Amino acid sequence: MDEKELFEQGCFLPGWATDEKEETPISQVYVRQHKDLPTLLKELDEIKEKIQEIQARQWQLSRKIYFHDNQLAQE
């Protein structure tokens, strides 16, 4: 019997009962990054392009749904 089957039957392994927390210093978790303006502008343009692509896909899907709901699609 594997661990998944044991879990589904309510039999927990002894290792699952222990809570092991590893505390990391905040300096390792959060690292401040300073980027120059051209890099930030480039990233912003990439985000805008992704948003425009998503909006275009959303528009295409809404048109297809409209045609499907109104039975305008040819069979």
C-alpha positions in Angstrom: 0.0 0.0 0.0 1.4 3.4 -0.9 1.3 6.6 1.0 -1.7 8.0 -0.9 -3.8 4.9 -0.1 -2.8 5.1 3.5 -3.8 8.8 3.6 -7.2 8.1 1.9 -8.0 5.4 4.5 -7.1 7.7 7.4 -3.9 6.1 8.4 -1.3 8.7 8.8 2.4 8.0 8.8 4.3 9.0 12.0 6.4 11.5 10.1 3.2 13.5 9.2 2.5 14.2 12.8 5.7 16.2 13.4 5.8 19.9 12.5 9.2 20.9 11.3 9.7 24.6 10.8 12.8 26.1 9.4 13.1 29.7 10.2 15.0 31.8 7.6 16.2 35.3 8.2 14.2 38.0 6.6 17.3 39.0 4.6 17.2 35.7 2.7 13.4 35.9 2.1 13.2 39.4 0.8 15.9 40.7 -1.4 15.5 44.3 -2.6 16.2 44.7 -6.3 16.9 48.0 -7.8 16.2 48.2 -11.5 17.0 51.1 -13.8 14.3 53.0 -15.6 14.8 51.4 -19.1 14.4 47.9 -17.6 11.3 48.9 -15.8 9.8 50.4 -18.9 10.6 47.3 -20.9 8.9 45.1 -18.3 5.9 47.4 -18.3 5.6 47.2 -22.1 5.8 43.4 -21.9 2.9 43.4 -19.3 0.9 45.7 -21.5 1.4 43.4 -24.5 0.3 40.4 -22.4 -2.8 42.2 -21.3 -3.7 43.2 -24.9 -3.2 39.5 -26.0 -5.5 38.4 -23.2 -8.1 41.0 -24.1 -8.0 39.9 -27.8 -8.5 36.2 -26.8 -11.4 37.2 -24.5 -13.0 39.1 -27.3 -12.7 36.1 -29.7 -14.1 33.8 -27.1 -17.0 36.1 -26.4 -17.8 36.3 -30.1 -17.7 32.5 -30.4 -20.0 32.1 -27.4 -22.4 34.6 -28.9 -22.5 32.7 -32.2 -22.9 29.4 -30.3 -25.7 30.7 -28.0 -27.6 32.2 -30.9 -27.0 29.1 -33.1 -25.5 31.2 -35.8 -22.6 28.8 -36.4 -22.8 26.6 -39.5 -23.0 22.9 -38.8 
